[in-house]
Amino acid sequence: MNIGRTIKAVAWSFIGIRKGSESQQDMGNLNPFAIIAVALVGVALFVGGLIALVGWVAK
């Protein structure tokens, strides 16, 4: 399992820019549970960043 490749695949998916061939290749090579774990961490960081930004702006 390559965690760097998993993070890259999830990051590109968040942005929405991904070639179909690369996406299909990743689906065959990456562990689905690792993708879910990395995605959950990414969402938590994104939401935490938004909460921090709103708190800073509202101060």
mmCIF file of the N, C-alpha and C atoms, coordinates in Angstrom:
data_MODEL
# 
_entry.id   MODEL 
# 
loop_
_atom_site.group_PDB 
_atom_site.id 
_atom_site.type_symbol 
_atom_site.label_atom_id 
_atom_site.label_alt_id 
_atom_site.label_comp_id 
_atom_site.label_asym_id 
_atom_site.label_entity_id 
_atom_site.label_seq_id 
_atom_site.pdbx_PDB_ins_code 
_atom_site.Cartn_x 
_atom_site.Cartn_y 
_atom_site.Cartn_z 
_atom_site.occupancy 
_atom_site.B_iso_or_equiv 
_atom_site.pdbx_formal_charge 
_atom_site.auth_seq_id 
_atom_site.auth_comp_id 
_atom_site.auth_asym_id 
_atom_site.auth_atom_id 
_atom_site.pdbx_PDB_model_num 
ATOM 1   N N  . MET A 1 1  ? 0.857   -1.187 0.000   1.00 0.00 ? 1  MET A N  1 
ATOM 2   C CA . MET A 1 1  ? 0.000   0.000  0.000   1.00 0.00 ? 1  MET A CA 1 
ATOM 3   C C  . MET A 1 1  ? 0.892   1.236  0.000   1.00 0.00 ? 1  MET A C  1 
ATOM 4   N N  . ASN A 1 2  ? 0.614   2.134  -0.907  1.00 0.00 ? 2  ASN A N  1 
ATOM 5   C CA . ASN A 1 2  ? 1.379   3.366  -1.029  1.00 0.00 ? 2  ASN A CA 1 
ATOM 6   C C  . ASN A 1 2  ? 0.512   4.521  -0.533  1.00 0.00 ? 2  ASN A C  1 
ATOM 7   N N  . ILE A 1 3  ? 0.826   5.006  0.661   1.00 0.00 ? 3  ILE A N  1 
ATOM 8   C CA . ILE A 1 3  ? 0.007   6.059  1.272   1.00 0.00 ? 3  ILE A CA 1 
ATOM 9   C C  . ILE A 1 3  ? 0.107   7.370  0.493   1.00 0.00 ? 3  ILE A C  1 
ATOM 10  N N  . GLY A 1 4  ? 1.260   7.645  -0.083  1.00 0.00 ? 4  GLY A N  1 
ATOM 11  C CA . GLY A 1 4  ? 1.419   8.865  -0.874  1.00 0.00 ? 4  GLY A CA 1 
ATOM 12  C C  . GLY A 1 4  ? 0.510   8.877  -2.094  1.00 0.00 ? 4  GLY A C  1 
ATOM 13  N N  . ARG A 1 5  ? 0.431   7.743  -2.757  1.00 0.00 ? 5  ARG A N  1 
ATOM 14  C CA . ARG A 1 5  ? -0.437  7.639  -3.932  1.00 0.00 ? 5  ARG A CA 1 
ATOM 15  C C  . ARG A 1 5  ? -1.911  7.742  -3.528  1.00 0.00 ? 5  ARG A C  1 
ATOM 16  N N  . THR A 1 6  ? -2.244  7.177  -2.371  1.00 0.00 ? 6  THR A N  1 
ATOM 17  C CA . THR A 1 6  ? -3.616  7.265  -1.872  1.00 0.00 ? 6  THR A CA 1 
ATOM 18  C C  . THR A 1 6  ? -3.983  8.706  -1.565  1.00 0.00 ? 6  THR A C  1 
ATOM 19  N N  . ILE A 1 7  ? -3.090  9.431  -0.894  1.00 0.00 ? 7  ILE A N  1 
ATOM 20  C CA . ILE A 1 7  ? -3.338  10.841 -0.575  1.00 0.00 ? 7  ILE A CA 1 
ATOM 21  C C  . ILE A 1 7  ? -3.492  11.653 -1.859  1.00 0.00 ? 7  ILE A C  1 
ATOM 22  N N  . LYS A 1 8  ? -2.649  11.386 -2.833  1.00 0.00 ? 8  LYS A N  1 
ATOM 23  C CA . LYS A 1 8  ? -2.719  12.105 -4.109  1.00 0.00 ? 8  LYS A CA 1 
ATOM 24  C C  . LYS A 1 8  ? -4.059  11.835 -4.806  1.00 0.00 ? 8  LYS A C  1 
ATOM 25  N N  . ALA A 1 9  ? -4.491  10.590 -4.818  1.00 0.00 ? 9  ALA A N  1 
ATOM 26  C CA . ALA A 1 9  ? -5.756  10.240 -5.474  1.00 0.00 ? 9  ALA A CA 1 
ATOM 27  C C  . ALA A 1 9  ? -6.938  10.915 -4.781  1.00 0.00 ? 9  ALA A C  1 
ATOM 28  N N  . VAL A 1 10 ? -6.926  10.940 -3.455  1.00 0.00 ? 10 VAL A N  1 
ATOM 29  C CA . VAL A 1 10 ? -8.021  11.571 -2.717  1.00 0.00 ? 10 VAL A CA 1 
ATOM 30  C C  . VAL A 1 10 ? -7.996  13.085 -2.917  1.00 0.00 ? 10 VAL A C  1 
ATOM 31  N N  . ALA A 1 11 ? -6.818  13.678 -2.904  1.00 0.00 ? 11 ALA A N  1 
ATOM 32  C CA . ALA A 1 11 ? -6.707  15.131 -3.104  1.00 0.00 ? 11 ALA A CA 1 
ATOM 33  C C  . ALA A 1 11 ? -7.228  15.521 -4.487  1.00 0.00 ? 11 ALA A C  1 
ATOM 34  N N  . TRP A 1 12 ? -6.864  14.782 -5.520  1.00 0.00 ? 12 TRP A N  1 
ATOM 35  C CA . TRP A 1 12 ? -7.359  15.079 -6.860  1.00 0.00 ? 12 TRP A CA 1 
ATOM 36  C C  . TRP A 1 12 ? -8.871  14.893 -6.926  1.00 0.00 ? 12 TRP A C  1 
ATOM 37  N N  . SER A 1 13 ? -9.390  13.925 -6.191  1.00 0.00 ? 13 SER A N  1 
ATOM 38  C CA . SER A 1 13 ? -10.840 13.706 -6.174  1.00 0.00 ? 13 SER A CA 1 
ATOM 39  C C  . SER A 1 13 ? -11.567 14.851 -5.488  1.00 0.00 ? 13 SER A C  1 
ATOM 40  N N  . PHE A 1 14 ? -10.977 15.397 -4.426  1.00 0.00 ? 14 PHE A N  1 
ATOM 41  C CA . PHE A 1 14 ? -11.586 16.552 -3.755  1.00 0.00 ? 14 PHE A CA 1 
ATOM 42  C C  . PHE A 1 14 ? -11.689 17.729 -4.712  1.00 0.00 ? 14 PHE A C  1 
ATOM 43  N N  . ILE A 1 15 ? -10.646 17.946 -5.485  1.00 0.00 ? 15 ILE A N  1 
ATOM 44  C CA . ILE A 1 15 ? -10.616 19.065 -6.420  1.00 0.00 ? 15 ILE A CA 1 
ATOM 45  C C  . ILE A 1 15 ? -11.533 18.795 -7.614  1.00 0.00 ? 15 ILE A C  1 
ATOM 46  N N  . GLY A 1 16 ? -11.641 17.545 -8.010  1.00 0.00 ? 16 GLY A N  1 
ATOM 47  C CA . GLY A 1 16 ? -12.497 17.172 -9.124  1.00 0.00 ? 16 GLY A CA 1 
ATOM 48  C C  . GLY A 1 16 ? -11.797 17.144 -10.455 1.00 0.00 ? 16 GLY A C  1 
ATOM 49  N N  . ILE A 1 17 ? -10.467 17.178 -10.439 1.00 0.00 ? 17 ILE A N  1 
ATOM 50  C CA . ILE A 1 17 ? -9.691  17.147 -11.675 1.00 0.00 ? 17 ILE A CA 1 
ATOM 51  C C  . ILE A 1 17 ? -8.942  15.817 -11.695 1.00 0.00 ? 17 ILE A C  1 
ATOM 52  N N  . ARG A 1 18 ? -9.369  14.939 -12.576 1.00 0.00 ? 18 ARG A N  1 
ATOM 53  C CA . ARG A 1 18 ? -8.757  13.615 -12.636 1.00 0.00 ? 18 ARG A CA 1 
ATOM 54  C C  . ARG A 1 18 ? -9.036  13.009 -14.001 1.00 0.00 ? 18 ARG A C  1 
ATOM 55  N N  . LYS A 1 19 ? -8.003  12.439 -14.620 1.00 0.00 ? 19 LYS A N  1 
ATOM 56  C CA . LYS A 1 19 ? -8.195  11.726 -15.877 1.00 0.00 ? 19 LYS A CA 1 
ATOM 57  C C  . LYS A 1 19 ? -8.897  10.403 -15.604 1.00 0.00 ? 19 LYS A C  1 
ATOM 58  N N  . GLY A 1 20 ? -9.745  10.008 -16.496 1.00 0.00 ? 20 GLY A N  1 
ATOM 59  C CA . GLY A 1 20 ? -10.476 8.754  -16.329 1.00 0.00 ? 20 GLY A CA 1 
ATOM 60  C C  . GLY A 1 20 ? -9.568  7.544  -16.263 1.00 0.00 ? 20 GLY A C  1 
ATOM 61  N N  . SER A 1 21 ? -8.516  7.539  -17.082 1.00 0.00 ? 21 SER A N  1 
ATOM 62  C CA . SER A 1 21 ? -7.607  6.390  -17.096 1.00 0.00 ? 21 SER A CA 1 
ATOM 63  C C  . SER A 1 21 ? -6.830  6.285  -15.782 1.00 0.00 ? 21 SER A C  1 
ATOM 64  N N  . GLU A 1 22 ? -6.409  7.415  -15.235 1.00 0.00 ? 22 GLU A N  1 
ATOM 65  C CA . GLU A 1 22 ? -5.695  7.399  -13.956 1.00 0.00 ? 22 GLU A CA 1 
ATOM 66  C C  . GLU A 1 22 ? -6.621  6.980  -12.823 1.00 0.00 ? 22 GLU A C  1 
ATOM 67  N N  . SER A 1 23 ? -7.857  7.411  -12.888 1.00 0.00 ? 23 SER A N  1 
ATOM 68  C CA . SER A 1 23 ? -8.832  7.044  -11.869 1.00 0.00 ? 23 SER A CA 1 
ATOM 69  C C  . SER A 1 23 ? -9.084  5.543  -11.886 1.00 0.00 ? 23 SER A C  1 
ATOM 70  N N  . GLN A 1 24 ? -9.231  4.972  -13.060 1.00 0.00 ? 24 GLN A N  1 
ATOM 71  C CA . GLN A 1 24 ? -9.458  3.531  -13.177 1.00 0.00 ? 24 GLN A CA 1 
ATOM 72  C C  . GLN A 1 24 ? -8.242  2.741  -12.693 1.00 0.00 ? 24 GLN A C  1 
ATOM 73  N N  . GLN A 1 25 ? -7.062  3.237  -12.985 1.00 0.00 ? 25 GLN A N  1 
ATOM 74  C CA . GLN A 1 25 ? -5.836  2.571  -12.534 1.00 0.00 ? 25 GLN A CA 1 
ATOM 75  C C  . GLN A 1 25 ? -5.747  2.607  -11.010 1.00 0.00 ? 25 GLN A C  1 
ATOM 76  N N  . ASP A 1 26 ? -6.080  3.737  -10.397 1.00 0.00 ? 26 ASP A N  1 
ATOM 77  C CA . ASP A 1 26 ? -6.045  3.849  -8.948  1.00 0.00 ? 26 ASP A CA 1 
ATOM 78  C C  . ASP A 1 26 ? -7.064  2.931  -8.291  1.00 0.00 ? 26 ASP A C  1 
ATOM 79  N N  . MET A 1 27 ? -8.241  2.819  -8.876  1.00 0.00 ? 27 MET A N  1 
ATOM 80  C CA . MET A 1 27 ? -9.278  1.965  -8.306  1.00 0.00 ? 27 MET A CA 1 
ATOM 81  C C  . MET A 1 27 ? -8.836  0.508  -8.264  1.00 0.00 ? 27 MET A C  1 
ATOM 82  N N  . GLY A 1 28 ? -8.023  0.110  -9.219  1.00 0.00 ? 28 GLY A N  1 
ATOM 83  C CA . GLY A 1 28 ? -7.534  -1.268 -9.243  1.00 0.00 ? 28 GLY A CA 1 
ATOM 84  C C  . GLY A 1 28 ? -6.368  -1.522 -8.317  1.00 0.00 ? 28 GLY A C  1 
ATOM 85  N N  . ASN A 1 29 ? -5.620  -0.476 -7.974  1.00 0.00 ? 29 ASN A N  1 
ATOM 86  C CA . ASN A 1 29 ? -4.388  -0.663 -7.211  1.00 0.00 ? 29 ASN A CA 1 
ATOM 87  C C  . ASN A 1 29 ? -4.463  -0.223 -5.756  1.00 0.00 ? 29 ASN A C  1 
ATOM 88  N N  . LEU A 1 30 ? -5.397  0.635  -5.411  1.00 0.00 ? 30 LEU A N  1 
ATOM 89  C CA . LEU A 1 30 ? -5.441  1.187  -4.063  1.00 0.00 ? 30 LEU A CA 1 
ATOM 90  C C  . LEU A 1 30 ? -6.445  0.450  -3.187  1.00 0.00 ? 30 LEU A C  1 
ATOM 91  N N  . ASN A 1 31 ? -6.145  0.415  -1.899  1.00 0.00 ? 31 ASN A N  1 
ATOM 92  C CA . ASN A 1 31 ? -7.007  -0.230 -0.920  1.00 0.00 ? 31 ASN A CA 1 
ATOM 93  C C  . ASN A 1 31 ? -8.201  0.676  -0.613  1.00 0.00 ? 31 ASN A C  1 
ATOM 94  N N  . PRO A 1 32 ? -9.432  0.181  -0.761  1.00 0.00 ? 32 PRO A N  1 
ATOM 95  C CA . PRO A 1 32 ? -10.607 1.025  -0.512  1.00 0.00 ? 32 PRO A CA 1 
ATOM 96  C C  . PRO A 1 32 ? -10.674 1.553  0.916   1.00 0.00 ? 32 PRO A C  1 
ATOM 97  N N  . PHE A 1 33 ? -10.241 0.765  1.879   1.00 0.00 ? 33 PHE A N  1 
ATOM 98  C CA . PHE A 1 33 ? -10.282 1.222  3.268   1.00 0.00 ? 33 PHE A CA 1 
ATOM 99  C C  . PHE A 1 33 ? -9.281  2.353  3.520   1.00 0.00 ? 33 PHE A C  1 
ATOM 100 N N  . ALA A 1 34 ? -8.145  2.304  2.845   1.00 0.00 ? 34 ALA A N  1 
ATOM 101 C CA . ALA A 1 34 ? -7.166  3.385  2.960   1.00 0.00 ? 34 ALA A CA 1 
ATOM 102 C C  . ALA A 1 34 ? -7.712  4.662  2.328   1.00 0.00 ? 34 ALA A C  1 
ATOM 103 N N  . ILE A 1 35 ? -8.412  4.526  1.213   1.00 0.00 ? 35 ILE A N  1 
ATOM 104 C CA . ILE A 1 35 ? -9.007  5.695  0.555   1.00 0.00 ? 35 ILE A CA 1 
ATOM 105 C C  . ILE A 1 35 ? -10.042 6.336  1.470   1.00 0.00 ? 35 ILE A C  1 
ATOM 106 N N  . ILE A 1 36 ? -10.879 5.521  2.096   1.00 0.00 ? 36 ILE A N  1 
ATOM 107 C CA . ILE A 1 36 ? -11.904 6.044  3.002   1.00 0.00 ? 36 ILE A CA 1 
ATOM 108 C C  . ILE A 1 36 ? -11.264 6.736  4.191   1.00 0.00 ? 36 ILE A C  1 
ATOM 109 N N  . ALA A 1 37 ? -10.221 6.128  4.761   1.00 0.00 ? 37 ALA A N  1 
ATOM 110 C CA . ALA A 1 37 ? -9.544  6.718  5.923   1.00 0.00 ? 37 ALA A CA 1 
ATOM 111 C C  . ALA A 1 37 ? -8.909  8.059  5.563   1.00 0.00 ? 37 ALA A C  1 
ATOM 112 N N  . VAL A 1 38 ? -8.218  8.112  4.441   1.00 0.00 ? 38 VAL A N  1 
ATOM 113 C CA . VAL A 1 38 ? -7.569  9.357  4.017   1.00 0.00 ? 38 VAL A CA 1 
ATOM 114 C C  . VAL A 1 38 ? -8.627  10.417 3.700   1.00 0.00 ? 38 VAL A C  1 
ATOM 115 N N  . ALA A 1 39 ? -9.727  10.021 3.089   1.00 0.00 ? 39 ALA A N  1 
ATOM 116 C CA . ALA A 1 39 ? -10.798 10.969 2.778   1.00 0.00 ? 39 ALA A CA 1 
ATOM 117 C C  . ALA A 1 39 ? -11.418 11.539 4.049   1.00 0.00 ? 39 ALA A C  1 
ATOM 118 N N  . LEU A 1 40 ? -11.636 10.702 5.056   1.00 0.00 ? 40 LEU A N  1 
ATOM 119 C CA . LEU A 1 40 ? -12.202 11.187 6.321   1.00 0.00 ? 40 LEU A CA 1 
ATOM 120 C C  . LEU A 1 40 ? -11.264 12.175 7.010   1.00 0.00 ? 40 LEU A C  1 
ATOM 121 N N  . VAL A 1 41 ? -9.968  11.880 6.983   1.00 0.00 ? 41 VAL A N  1 
ATOM 122 C CA . VAL A 1 41 ? -8.991  12.806 7.564   1.00 0.00 ? 41 VAL A CA 1 
ATOM 123 C C  . VAL A 1 41 ? -8.986  14.120 6.783   1.00 0.00 ? 41 VAL A C  1 
ATOM 124 N N  . GLY A 1 42 ? -9.057  14.029 5.459   1.00 0.00 ? 42 GLY A N  1 
ATOM 125 C CA . GLY A 1 42 ? -9.089  15.234 4.631   1.00 0.00 ? 42 GLY A CA 1 
ATOM 126 C C  . GLY A 1 42 ? -10.312 16.086 4.896   1.00 0.00 ? 42 GLY A C  1 
ATOM 127 N N  . VAL A 1 43 ? -11.459 15.454 5.033   1.00 0.00 ? 43 VAL A N  1 
ATOM 128 C CA . VAL A 1 43 ? -12.692 16.191 5.331   1.00 0.00 ? 43 VAL A CA 1 
ATOM 129 C C  . VAL A 1 43 ? -12.599 16.842 6.706   1.00 0.00 ? 43 VAL A C  1 
ATOM 130 N N  . ALA A 1 44 ? -12.070 16.115 7.685   1.00 0.00 ? 44 ALA A N  1 
ATOM 131 C CA . ALA A 1 44 ? -11.930 16.673 9.031   1.00 0.00 ? 44 ALA A CA 1 
ATOM 132 C C  . ALA A 1 44 ? -10.999 17.885 9.023   1.00 0.00 ? 44 ALA A C  1 
ATOM 133 N N  . LEU A 1 45 ? -9.896  17.808 8.283   1.00 0.00 ? 45 LEU A N  1 
ATOM 134 C CA . LEU A 1 45 ? -8.983  18.947 8.184   1.00 0.00 ? 45 LEU A CA 1 
ATOM 135 C C  . LEU A 1 45 ? -9.640  20.131 7.485   1.00 0.00 ? 45 LEU A C  1 
ATOM 136 N N  . PHE A 1 46 ? -10.401 19.848 6.435   1.00 0.00 ? 46 PHE A N  1 
ATOM 137 C CA . PHE A 1 46 ? -11.089 20.918 5.704   1.00 0.00 ? 46 PHE A CA 1 
ATOM 138 C C  . PHE A 1 46 ? -12.119 21.616 6.581   1.00 0.00 ? 46 PHE A C  1 
ATOM 139 N N  . VAL A 1 47 ? -12.934 20.841 7.269   1.00 0.00 ? 47 VAL A N  1 
ATOM 140 C CA . VAL A 1 47 ? -13.960 21.418 8.142   1.00 0.00 ? 47 VAL A CA 1 
ATOM 141 C C  . VAL A 1 47 ? -13.311 22.170 9.304   1.00 0.00 ? 47 VAL A C  1 
ATOM 142 N N  . GLY A 1 48 ? -12.265 21.593 9.882   1.00 0.00 ? 48 GLY A N  1 
ATOM 143 C CA . GLY A 1 48 ? -11.546 22.277 10.963  1.00 0.00 ? 48 GLY A CA 1 
ATOM 144 C C  . GLY A 1 48 ? -10.943 23.593 10.493  1.00 0.00 ? 48 GLY A C  1 
ATOM 145 N N  . GLY A 1 49 ? -10.413 23.602 9.283   1.00 0.00 ? 49 GLY A N  1 
ATOM 146 C CA . GLY A 1 49 ? -9.871  24.829 8.720   1.00 0.00 ? 49 GLY A CA 1 
ATOM 147 C C  . GLY A 1 49 ? -10.940 25.884 8.500   1.00 0.00 ? 49 GLY A C  1 
ATOM 148 N N  . LEU A 1 50 ? -12.104 25.455 8.026   1.00 0.00 ? 50 LEU A N  1 
ATOM 149 C CA . LEU A 1 50 ? -13.204 26.406 7.844   1.00 0.00 ? 50 LEU A CA 1 
ATOM 150 C C  . LEU A 1 50 ? -13.681 26.969 9.177   1.00 0.00 ? 50 LEU A C  1 
ATOM 151 N N  . ILE A 1 51 ? -13.787 26.128 10.177  1.00 0.00 ? 51 ILE A N  1 
ATOM 152 C CA . ILE A 1 51 ? -14.205 26.599 11.505  1.00 0.00 ? 51 ILE A CA 1 
ATOM 153 C C  . ILE A 1 51 ? -13.186 27.596 12.059  1.00 0.00 ? 51 ILE A C  1 
ATOM 154 N N  . ALA A 1 52 ? -11.914 27.294 11.894  1.00 0.00 ? 52 ALA A N  1 
ATOM 155 C CA . ALA A 1 52 ? -10.872 28.208 12.365  1.00 0.00 ? 52 ALA A CA 1 
ATOM 156 C C  . ALA A 1 52 ? -10.909 29.528 11.607  1.00 0.00 ? 52 ALA A C  1 
ATOM 157 N N  . LEU A 1 53 ? -11.139 29.465 10.301  1.00 0.00 ? 53 LEU A N  1 
ATOM 158 C CA . LEU A 1 53 ? -11.214 30.681 9.493   1.00 0.00 ? 53 LEU A CA 1 
ATOM 159 C C  . LEU A 1 53 ? -12.394 31.547 9.909   1.00 0.00 ? 53 LEU A C  1 
ATOM 160 N N  . VAL A 1 54 ? -13.544 30.939 10.120  1.00 0.00 ? 54 VAL A N  1 
ATOM 161 C CA . VAL A 1 54 ? -14.728 31.697 10.542  1.00 0.00 ? 54 VAL A CA 1 
ATOM 162 C C  . VAL A 1 54 ? -14.503 32.306 11.918  1.00 0.00 ? 54 VAL A C  1 
ATOM 163 N N  . GLY A 1 55 ? -13.898 31.555 12.813  1.00 0.00 ? 55 GLY A N  1 
ATOM 164 C CA . GLY A 1 55 ? -13.593 32.083 14.140  1.00 0.00 ? 55 GLY A CA 1 
ATOM 165 C C  . GLY A 1 55 ? -12.639 33.259 14.088  1.00 0.00 ? 55 GLY A C  1 
ATOM 166 N N  . TRP A 1 56 ? -11.654 33.178 13.201  1.00 0.00 ? 56 TRP A N  1 
ATOM 167 C CA . TRP A 1 56 ? -10.683 34.253 13.060  1.00 0.00 ? 56 TRP A CA 1 
ATOM 168 C C  . TRP A 1 56 ? -11.328 35.496 12.439  1.00 0.00 ? 56 TRP A C  1 
ATOM 169 N N  . VAL A 1 57 ? -12.188 35.308 11.433  1.00 0.00 ? 57 VAL A N  1 
ATOM 170 C CA . VAL A 1 57 ? -12.836 36.444 10.765  1.00 0.00 ? 57 VAL A CA 1 
ATOM 171 C C  . VAL A 1 57 ? -13.861 37.092 11.706  1.00 0.00 ? 57 VAL A C  1 
ATOM 172 N N  . ALA A 1 58 ? -14.570 36.302 12.480  1.00 0.00 ? 58 ALA A N  1 
ATOM 173 C CA . ALA A 1 58 ? -15.611 36.825 13.361  1.00 0.00 ? 58 ALA A CA 1 
ATOM 174 C C  . ALA A 1 58 ? -15.056 37.504 14.602  1.00 0.00 ? 58 ALA A C  1 
ATOM 175 N N  . LYS A 1 59 ? -13.778 37.350 14.863  1.00 0.00 ? 59 LYS A N  1 
ATOM 176 C CA . LYS A 1 59 ? -13.175 37.925 16.056  1.00 0.00 ? 59 LYS A CA 1 
ATOM 177 C C  . LYS A 1 59 ? -13.189 39.430 16.036  1.00 0.00 ? 59 LYS A C  1 
# 
